[in-house]
Structure formats: structure tokens, C-alpha cells
């Protein structure tokens, strides 16, 4: 069964760091670009970051550029999101999603994880 | 990059058809055919319903269809069913080399 499982969410301090992980199973991760998408409580979806299948190309929303880093370890079938300089407005459910392309993050996302909750508060 | 504009809510009776609009600019919806639609039930992850403006993934009911005219994309649901009650989001590639989602539409089946 094709599946994505996020972990690493929790309570983070303003200005602090968290690292999210997304474990893929049932398919070869390196064949797919991947995205992180978040949803603040009661709000809509927001694209956060995308990465090509090889990891050689990364892209970020302006709201997280310079603070978040997306990466992947295809040998471990795992996607990551390193979140630094956390702000209250980063509070959200974070989803990882598989893209219908090896190279281009902006194609449609056909498999989604269940999400992991990040709360930024002192 | 501002979110694409969707109506906050759309409703219809069982069996009816409804259309959800998604309005952007020539720098996103109007400039590319990378428009997707996602369905999200409360507390659940989004589900892909339409990709590349008008294509349906395997397993998605043919009651769902997509189209685009100028800077506005649309999702039409025909033969509305109770299970279609959910939030719907459009997304598009942008000229800034980013992805942008719509504001979201809550579909209510009366």
C-alpha cells in the first residue's frame, strides 16, 4: 500500500527549531518530487516547500524562505523539513505529499500523509 | 503570492450540479495548465480530484470535472451526493516558481 507517514511535530518555542520527517512506503521515493503543505487551525491550505526526486532542486514559499529547509534521503525513503526561527504563525498541521512528477514540484499531489501538528508557543 | 479566490461556500440539493470557481491572474491560473483540485473532509488529508485543469485520477468519480477559461478555473460536481460535502481547494503553479492554493470552498449538500 502506498503510504506517507509524518512525524516530528509538537510544541516548539518561538525562535526555536523542529525537524519533521515523512516516511514513504509502497513506492520508490526517488521517482517522485515531494511537497510540504500546511494548514493553520481553521484555515486553508498553504504550500510550504517542494523538492525534486533527486533532491537537487528545492523551492520555498516566501513565508518560510531562509528559515525552513527541505531535504530527502532516498536511501531511507524519508523526506524532511527542518524548521528554524519558528514563529507563532508557523502553527499548523503539516502534510507531506507525493507529486505526479519526478522533477517538477508543481505538478498535482496524488498521495498525502495524515499530517503532523506543529504548535509554536512559549 | 496571494491566494486564488474561491467562493466561501456553495450548496446544492442531492442530484443537482454545482460549480466552484477559482480566480487568479495571468501569472498563475491563466498562464499555466497546472491547475489541480483537492477535496478535504473534516480532520482528513486532502484528496486529489482533478489535475492539469481537467484530468481525473483513477478512482475519482466521473461526476467531477474541471475546466478553465482565462484566469478562472472551475470544478463542477454533477449528481451531487451527501458524501461530496467537504471543503474544496484549487491550486496553481505561478510565474514566481511557487505553488498557490485557493481560499477554499465549503460545499454543503442540502
Interface residues (C-beta under 8 A of the other chain):
Chain A: X35 X37 X44 X45 X46 X47 X50 X59 X60 X61 X62 X95 X97 X100 X105 X106 X107 X108 X109 X110 X112 X113 X114 X115
Chain B: X1 X3 X34 X36 X38 X40 X45 X46 X47 X48 X51 X52 X57 X89 X91 X93 X97 X98 X99 X100 X101 X102 X103 X104
